[in-house]
Amino acid sequence: MNLDLGDLRSFLAVADHGSFSAAAQAMHLSPSALSRRVDKLEAALGIKLFERTTRRVELSTVGRGFVPRARNVLNELEAALIGFQDLSTRLSGEVTIACVPSAVAYFLPEVIRQYHARYPGIRIRVIDESSSVILTEVARGDADLGLTYIGAQDADITFEPLLEEAFIVALPAGHALAERASLTWADLAQHDYISLAQGSGNRFLIDQALANHPGRPRWFCEVKHVNALVSLVAAGLGVGVVPKLAMPSQDHPLLVTRPLSNPSISRTIGVISRRGRTLSPVAKLLFDMLMARQSM
């Protein structure tokens, strides 16, 4: 039996995405080219892998049983190639990681540099999105891994902690509060306060911590993204509370930071993946490189 590895990858892409169009986009193929690959695989096997209608595509009974076998074949091959230095440099494929924007600069540059040097033929796709989008991308299989701070309680997600990160006060350089070594929430109540909008993961953590706190500052401006909040603070419009990793370098000419207490708030950044699904060897390599940052 003559099986093409590209046809196996195409079959798994359709099985994972539940759609020929979505799978074709993920594999950078046209839908017709992807469909021909699946047709060729079905012809080689002599079985029908999908039940197709004009509205949807579903795995057949035989197709559902074939998914783990096809995945094992590809994983075993990739694992074997990775063990050989000369072959690993010629590995191809793609690994996708979704990451909250505030953590991109801290975690990814050195990991991507190391990964690309070792496996130059593998493309790395980074989805820099909000925590809720990242959770969805990983849960439905559009991303192999996620770097975020939610998901630890999700039954369909595994969460491996990497870093405990405090929330801090962002201040314009020269602000009156910058004269103090540390600040409380009550201190912020006397100044123009810029807040993250409801619906964001960071705002949820802040709301939880301040649920019964009487000294909560009243915001005059609300933004959706942390980077926007930092930009407004740098422009001198007010003060805000953000995760520490969201701030630029300490010698920034327009911004200063101070620790925040009463109450202190923190979040745990970790690597998430879909529970019950074994990472491909190339995704596992990226996972291991990320986890190695724990000891740095």
KEMIKE-734710 format. One record per residue (C-alpha): x, y, z. Coordinates in Angstrom, 2 decimals. Layout:
# residues N
        c1        c2        c3
         X         Y         Z
...
***
This chain:
# residues 296
        c1        c2        c3
      0.00      0.00      0.00
      1.42      3.37     -1.08
      0.55      6.03      1.52
      1.65      9.64      1.19
      2.54     11.47      4.41
      1.09     14.67      3.00
     -2.22     12.89      2.52
     -2.15     11.73      6.15
     -1.48     15.30      7.33
     -4.35     16.54      5.17
     -6.71     13.95      6.64
     -5.77     14.90     10.20
     -6.14     18.61      9.45
     -9.71     18.08      8.24
    -10.45     15.82     11.23
     -9.08     18.43     13.67
    -10.76     21.46     12.10
    -14.02     19.79     11.09
    -13.95     21.65      7.79
    -12.10     21.40      4.47
    -11.87     25.18      4.12
    -10.45     25.71      7.63
     -8.02     22.80      7.21
     -6.91     24.12      3.80
     -6.20     27.51      5.30
     -4.19     25.97      8.13
     -2.12     23.93      5.67
     -1.75     26.78      3.16
     -3.46     24.76      0.43
     -6.48     25.43     -1.74
     -9.64     23.54     -0.65
     -9.63     21.63     -3.94
     -6.00     20.53     -3.47
     -6.75     19.39      0.07
     -9.84     17.52     -1.09
     -7.79     15.69     -3.74
     -5.30     14.59     -1.07
     -8.06     13.16      1.11
     -9.67     11.48     -1.90
     -6.32      9.90     -2.77
     -5.90      8.60      0.78
     -9.40      7.12      0.79
     -8.69      5.45     -2.54
     -5.39      4.01     -1.28
     -7.06      2.64      1.87
    -10.22      1.53      0.12
    -12.37      3.09      2.86
    -14.51      6.18      3.34
    -12.98      8.43      5.99
    -15.54     11.26      5.92
    -19.27     11.64      5.49
    -19.67     14.76      3.35
    -22.74     16.83      2.62
    -23.17     20.29      1.13
    -23.34     21.75      4.65
    -20.86     19.82      6.76
    -18.19     17.15      6.91
    -17.98     14.49      9.61
    -15.68     11.58     10.26
    -17.10      8.20      9.35
    -17.03      5.43     11.93
    -13.90      4.01     10.28
    -12.44      7.52     10.01
    -12.76      8.11     13.76
    -10.84      4.92     14.41
     -8.18      5.87     11.88
     -7.40      9.28     13.45
     -5.21      8.04     16.35
     -3.43      5.58     14.04
     -2.61      8.26     11.49
     -1.45     10.62     14.23
      0.79      7.92     15.71
      2.39      7.28     12.31
      3.30     10.95     11.86
      4.42     11.40     15.44
      6.65      8.35     15.32
      8.26      9.54     12.09
      8.87     13.05     13.41
     10.29     11.64     16.65
     12.66      9.42     14.70
     13.88     12.28     12.51
     14.40     14.60     15.47
     16.93     12.12     16.85
     19.27     12.70     13.91
     21.00     16.08     13.74
     21.39     16.10      9.97
     17.76     15.12      9.39
     16.24     17.36     12.07
     17.49     20.44     10.23
     15.39     19.32      7.25
     12.18     18.73      9.18
      9.27     20.73      7.83
      5.84     21.55      9.17
      4.30     24.12     11.45
      3.80     24.63     15.17
      1.34     27.19     16.50
      1.53     28.91     19.87
     -1.03     31.41     21.15
      0.27     33.96     23.66
     -1.11     36.92     25.58
      0.61     40.04     24.16
      2.03     41.13     27.53
      4.03     37.89     27.76
      5.34     37.76     24.19
      8.51     39.81     24.77
      9.49     37.97     27.96
      9.00     34.37     26.85
      9.17     34.03     23.10
     12.17     35.77     21.44
     14.90     33.53     22.86
     12.78     30.37     22.60
     11.91     31.08     18.96
     15.55     31.91     18.18
     16.70     28.60     19.70
     13.94     26.59     18.05
     14.49     28.11     14.61
     18.25     27.55     14.78
     17.70     23.87     15.59
     14.78     23.23     13.20
     14.93     25.88     10.45
     12.42     24.07      8.24
      9.59     24.25     10.79
      7.47     27.38     10.70
      6.36     28.93     13.98
      3.02     30.71     14.00
      2.35     33.05     16.94
     -1.21     34.11     17.76
     -0.97     37.14     20.05
     -4.48     37.51     21.41
     -6.52     37.93     24.58
     -6.62     35.19     27.21
    -10.14     34.07     26.23
     -9.21     33.77     22.55
     -6.09     31.79     23.43
     -8.12     29.33     25.50
    -10.51     28.82     22.59
     -7.70     28.41     20.04
     -6.06     25.67     22.12
     -9.33     23.94     23.08
    -10.44     23.55     19.47
     -6.97     22.56     18.22
     -6.13     25.67     16.19
     -3.08     26.22     18.41
     -0.78     23.47     19.70
      0.15     25.43     22.82
     -0.88     28.57     24.66
      0.91     30.99     26.96
     -1.68     32.55     29.22
     -2.94     32.94     32.77
     -6.35     31.23     32.56
     -7.26     27.60     31.97
     -6.00     25.99     35.17
     -9.58     25.12     36.17
    -10.74     24.04     32.71
    -11.47     20.30     32.45
    -10.37     20.21     28.79
     -7.06     22.01     29.33
     -3.76     21.12     30.97
     -1.96     24.05     32.63
      1.76     23.98     33.46
      2.77     27.05     35.53
      5.85     29.02     34.51
      5.86     32.33     36.36
      4.01     34.18     39.12
      3.61     37.79     38.04
      2.49     40.75     40.15
      0.23     43.60     39.08
      1.95     46.97     39.47
      1.08     50.65     39.14
      2.07     52.37     35.91
      2.76     56.08     36.35
      3.86     58.93     34.08
      7.42     59.98     34.83
      7.33     62.90     37.25
      3.91     62.01     38.67
      3.37     62.93     42.32
      2.91     59.27     43.30
      6.29     58.38     41.81
      7.93     59.88     44.90
      6.67     56.94     46.99
      8.43     53.56     47.13
      5.15     51.60     47.01
      1.44     52.34     46.64
     -1.95     51.09     47.78
     -5.28     51.07     45.95
     -6.45     53.87     48.24
     -3.57     56.03     46.98
     -4.82     55.67     43.40
     -8.33     56.83     44.30
     -7.14     60.44     44.49
     -5.82     60.53     40.92
     -7.08     60.10     37.34
     -7.37     56.34     36.94
     -7.32     54.46     33.63
     -8.93     51.00     33.76
     -9.02     47.87     31.66
    -12.47     47.16     30.26
    -14.81     44.53     31.61
    -14.52     41.25     29.73
    -10.73     41.12     29.77
     -9.00     38.44     31.84
     -6.87     40.98     33.68
     -9.91     43.07     34.62
    -11.56     39.90     35.95
     -8.61     39.24     38.27
     -8.68     42.84     39.52
    -12.44     42.76     40.06
    -12.12     39.53     42.04
     -9.46     40.99     44.33
    -11.37     44.24     44.90
    -14.86     42.76     45.23
    -15.18     43.83     48.88
    -12.54     46.55     48.92
    -13.82     50.03     49.89
    -10.92     52.03     48.45
    -11.33     51.10     44.81
    -10.45     53.98     42.43
    -13.11     55.29     40.05
    -11.97     55.17     36.45
    -12.35     58.10     34.07
    -11.09     56.23     31.00
    -11.47     52.57     30.07
     -9.55     50.63     27.42
     -9.68     47.07     26.14
     -5.99     46.19     25.85
     -3.09     46.52     28.29
     -0.81     48.04     25.65
     -3.33     50.84     25.08
     -3.48     51.54     28.81
      0.31     51.78     29.03
      0.36     54.17     26.05
     -2.18     56.47     27.69
     -0.22     56.49     30.94
      2.97     57.31     29.01
      1.11     60.25     27.46
      0.47     61.61     30.97
     -3.28     61.08     31.03
     -3.43     59.19     34.32
     -2.32     56.14     36.27
     -3.20     52.48     35.79
     -2.66     48.97     37.10
     -1.13     46.38     34.76
      0.73     43.06     34.89
      4.46     43.58     35.36
      5.39     41.94     32.04
      3.28     44.49     30.17
      5.65     47.32     31.04
      8.62     48.31     28.84
     12.18     48.46     30.14
     12.84     50.10     33.50
     14.72     53.02     31.94
     11.72     54.15     29.89
     11.81     57.98     29.64
      8.04     58.44     30.06
      7.03     55.69     32.50
      7.79     54.52     36.02
      6.31     51.66     38.04
      5.64     51.06     41.72
      4.64     47.95     43.69
      0.96     47.74     44.64
     -0.55     46.40     47.87
     -3.66     46.31     50.04
     -4.55     44.12     48.29
     -1.69     42.74     46.22
     -2.76     41.00     42.99
     -0.87     38.50     40.88
     -1.45     36.10     38.03
      0.24     32.82     37.08
      1.51     32.56     33.51
      1.61     28.99     32.25
      1.68     26.78     29.17
     -1.66     25.28     28.20
     -2.50     22.43     25.84
     -5.56     20.39     25.06
     -6.13     17.61     27.57
     -6.21     14.10     26.13
     -4.34     15.00     22.95
     -0.67     14.07     22.73
      1.51     16.88     21.48
      3.24     16.25     18.18
      7.01     15.83     18.54
      7.69     19.28     17.07
      5.18     20.88     19.45
      6.66     18.93     22.36
     10.09     20.38     21.57
      8.67     23.89     21.79
      6.88     22.99     25.02
     10.14     21.72     26.55
     11.99     24.89     25.58
      9.30     27.03     27.21
      9.31     24.96     30.39
     13.10     25.28     30.57
     12.59     28.98     31.29
     11.37     28.02     34.76
     14.95     27.54     35.88
     16.25     30.78     34.33
***
